[in-house]
């Protein structure tokens, strides 16, 4: 099982819904991005807290 699949399952349990692709990338990439440019209301806080 890949780290992306493990994260998606864990995120589903914690947040009650599947992660957006950018949330999975944030959690599973080797380095953090300098900027996350996404619209309001699509999970930035969940990305930062759960990622």
Secondary structure as the mmCIF struct_conf table of DSSP 4:
data_model
#
loop_
_struct_conf.conf_type_id
_struct_conf.id
_struct_conf.beg_label_comp_id
_struct_conf.beg_label_asym_id
_struct_conf.beg_label_seq_id
_struct_conf.end_label_comp_id
_struct_conf.end_label_asym_id
_struct_conf.end_label_seq_id
HELX_RH_AL_P HELX_RH_AL_P1 UNK A 3 UNK A 15
BEND BEND1 UNK A 16 UNK A 17
HELX_LH_PP_P HELX_LH_PP_P1 UNK A 18 UNK A 20
HELX_RH_AL_P HELX_RH_AL_P2 UNK A 21 UNK A 28
BEND BEND2 UNK A 29 UNK A 31
BEND BEND3 UNK A 34 UNK A 34
TURN_TY1_P TURN_TY1_P1 UNK A 40 UNK A 41
BEND BEND4 UNK A 42 UNK A 43
HELX_RH_AL_P HELX_RH_AL_P3 UNK A 44 UNK A 50
#
